[in-house]
Amino acid sequence: MKKIIYVVMLFAVLDCSAKARLSQKILIISVPKSGTHLLGKVISLITGQQHRSPGLHFSLAIAVKALSRLNLEGKFSHVHSAYSPGGMDILQKKKVTTFFIYRDPRDQIISWMHYDKNGLIVTSEDHFIRDAFNPDLKYVWDKGGVARLYNTRMPWAENKDICAMRFEDLIGSKGNGSDEMQRETIQRIANHLGVSLTEAEITSITQQLFGGTATFHEGKIGSWKDYFTPEHKDLCKKHAGRLLIQLKYENSLDW
């Protein structure tokens, strides 16, 4: 019986894919390690297009230039570019359907730490976390610590032509999030794509989302609590405390 239900739900997704405007060029902009591939999975299930990782993760101009070719192949891509007015002009001129995703900077640090271990750069978890807050050191690709990484990218979320969301609102209960918020966010993604989803289609998508993506590690909200020492918390409050409040992950520095 369960197998029959799954097959029915799978056909629901295939039907919803057929509704999508496949001619549109789609691009995800994200803070790295903030659910890029999770969002890509949602878009793929809605549109039938394949999420392809780019060769360059930071050049928006190159990514947009490649979208016309990728679109003909039934694919879309992503970048981790910092915001720029010129970049926004390119997206609008080329009529790119754009999404932006970010997450709690503390969890982003932990996710990047595990990802970076594959590159054999991490010396110790303690040093990695402390260095991530240091504004004089390089973090990810740029100097300035995690605060600058976010401050140079969050303006994407303020543009009305971009569908912006938090990782926490898309991950669902399997990642310590809310299933209701997950469904609402999926519907919002579909609306931005010009697709109307049924409740059955949304249910099918949610059941296929968690895990299984290229860079998946744990996918949990609040993982930072298992790693941050009191010293790490103090450094975070000093260098990224205001950022956490601006992003509404904390109400004050009293946490």
Secondary structure, DSSP 8 states (H G I E B T S, - for coil): -HHHHHHHHHHHHHHHHHHS-TTSEEEEEE-TTSSHHHHHHHHHHHH--EE---S-SS-HHHHHHHHHHHHHTTEEEEE-----HHHHHHHHHTTEEEEEEE--HHHHHHHHHHHHHTTT--S-HHHHHHHHT-TTSEETTEESHHHHHHHTTGGGGG-TTEEEEEHHHHS-GGGTS-HHHHHHHHHHHHHHHT----HHHHHHHHHHHSS-STT-S---TTGGGGT--HHHHHHHHHHHHHHHHHTTS-SSS--
